Amino acid sequence: MNLPDNLLPPFWTWLANGAFVAIMAYVLYSRPWNAIRASEQSNVFMGACVALMMLWSIKAGVSPGLTFHPLGVTVLTLMFGWRLAVIAASVIVLGITLNGMGGWHAFGLNVLLTGVLPAVVSYAIYRVVDQRLPNNFFVYIFACAFLGAGFAVTVSAFGIVGVLVGSGAYPLERIAYEYLPFFPLVILPEALLNGMVMTLLVGLRPQWVSTFDDNRYINNK
């Protein structure tokens, strides 16, 4: 899902980079790092970035831009909130770009499509579950982590398809043949990965998950 340089017209990359700068300015202005000032939390945050950087290096595809790799952004969002998830995604994209797996001109677009978009979707689903559904451990895991991750990666992938088709980089017919049929092979593993990781975290290290509360989801049952 990492777009290389020279695949899209300059207008698209400049527009995306401008949007990325605006979003990052808002995120940094809100000072989300206050939530990870403790040494343990900051270490967990950096460890998560490194782990996902390695995970994003595992990708498959047949054409530039038409690739798949695990995201894990839902886990970041549930652990740290959407703002820190966006910062983490920016660090991850920076790492893989330095490694030659992404384009510098497409940096902002890659962060928007594989970081900001799934983080916002994951957090929106969490908020709906938090406000509308019962306070239950299994509801949290299944709805926020499992379904949330599956929906987030779907929105991210369709966002990439929209950009590639809208910019004229690829015709829809080619994407429908090379990319869309493999969606189920990505959505289910992404949902399972995020669901399993969140189950382990809330079971063993619930203090690392900012959106989870033992007293609310477990102790009052």
N, C-alpha and C positions, 0 to 999 in steps of 0.2 A: 504493500500500500504506500510505499515511498516513491514519490514522483521525482524523476530526474530532471536536470536542466534541459532546455531546448525542446522539451516535449510540448509545452504550452506557449501560446503567444505571450510576449512581454507584458501586455496589458493585464493579463490574468495574474501573473506572478507579482507585479507591482501592486495591484489591487489587494491581493492576499497579504502581501508583506505589510501594507499599510494597515489592514484590519488587524493583523497580528500585533503590530506595535501598539495600536489603540487598546486592544484587549489586555496586553501585558501591562500597559501603563495603569489601567484600572485595577488589575490584579495586584500589582506591586504597591499601588497607592493604598489598598485595603490592608496591607501588612499581614498577610496570612501566616507568615513565618513565626508569629508570636505563639502559634499553637505547637510549634516544635522547638521551642527554646531549650527545653530540657535535653540533656545530652543523649538520653536513651531515645527519645523521639526523633532527634535529628539524625542519629545513627540509623534508625529504622528507615527514615525517609531516604537517606543516601543509599542504603542497602537495597531498597525497593527500586530506586532508579538504576542501579547497576544490574540488578537481576533482570529487569525488563529490557535494558539495553541489550543484554545477551539474548533474551528471548526474541526481540525484534530482529536480531541478526539471522534468525532462522526463518527463511521465507521461500516461497515457491511461486513460480509464474512462468509465462511463456513470452511476454512482451513487456517492454519498459512501461512502468506504471500499472500494469495489470498483474499485480503480485498479491500474495496473501501472506500474512504473518500474524501471530497472536498479538493482541493488544494489551489486555490486563489493566486497562484504564479504569474499569469499574472497581477493581480492587483498590487502586489509588484513591479514587473518589470516595469510597466508603471509609477508607482508613483516614484520609487527611482532609476531605472536603474538595469541592471542585476547583477552587483557586489553587491550592497546592498541587492538585492533580495536573492542572495546566502547566504550572512551573516544572513539575517533574517530566511531563511530556516534552517540554521545550528542551530540558537537559538531555533527555533520551534522543530526541531528533538531532540535537547538536552532536552527540556522540556518534550516531550512525552516519551523519553527514561527514564528520571528520574521518570516518572509516571508509568513505567513498561509496556508501550505500544510498545516498540521497544527494540532491542538487542544492547548491547554495542559493541560487535564485529562487528555487521552489521551497526554501526553508519555511517561510511563513505559511505557505499553503499546506505543507506536510503537517505542521503543528496544528493548524486549524482542523484539518480533516481527520487526523489520527489521534489528536489530543483534546483539543477544545470541544469538538462536536461530541465525541463519546463521553467526555466528562460531564458536559451539560446535560446530555440525555440521561446518563446514569444518576446524576443528582436529582433531576426532575422526577424520575421514577421513584427514587428513595423518598422524596418529599410527599409524593402522592400516597405511597405505602404508609409512610409515617403518620399521615393525617387521616387516611381513610380506612385502613385495614387494622385488624386487631393486633395488639402488642404481643406477638408470638415469635419465638425463636425460629420456627420453621417457615413462617411467613416472611420474616426478614431474609433468611437465606435464599428461599426459593424465588421470592418476588424481586428483592433488591439485587442479589448477587447473580443468581442463575438467569432469570428472565431479563434482568437489567442489562447484564453483559451481552446476552444474545441480541437484544434490541439495539444496544449501543453499537455493536460491531456491524449490524445490518444498516443502521443509519449512516455510519461512517463509510461503508462500502458503496452505498447508493449515492452518498455525497461525492465520492471519487468518480463514480460513473457519470453523474451529472456534470461535473467539471470537465471530464474528458470528452464527453459528447458535446456539451455546450461550447467548448473552445475549439471544436473541430479536430482535436488530436486523434480521435478514433471514431469511425462510424458506429452507430448503435448496433448494426448487424454483426460487426466483428466482436464487440463486447458481449453481445448476446450469445455468441458462439464460444468465445474463449474464456469468459469471466463469469457470467451469471450462472451457468449450470453448476459451478463449484461452490456456490454460496452455502448450501447445506453442510458441506464438508468443513466450513469455517465457523458457522454459527453455533453448531452443537459443541464442538471442542472448546470454543471460547466460553460458552455458558458453563460447561462442566469445569473448566480450569478455574474460572473465577468463583464458581460455587464451592468447589473443593477447598480452594485457598481461604476463602472467607470462613468456611466451616472450621478449618484448623485454627485460624486466627482468633475467632470469637470463643473457641473452646479452650485454647491454650494461652493466648495473649490478648484478652479483650481490651486491655488498656491501650493497645496500639490502634484500636478502631474507634475513631471519634464519633461515628454515627451509631455505635452500639452501646447499650446500657444494660448491665446485668440486672439491676433492680427492676427495670422496666420489662425486659423480655424474658427473664428467667425466674428471678427470685419471688415475684409476685404471683406466680402460677400455683 
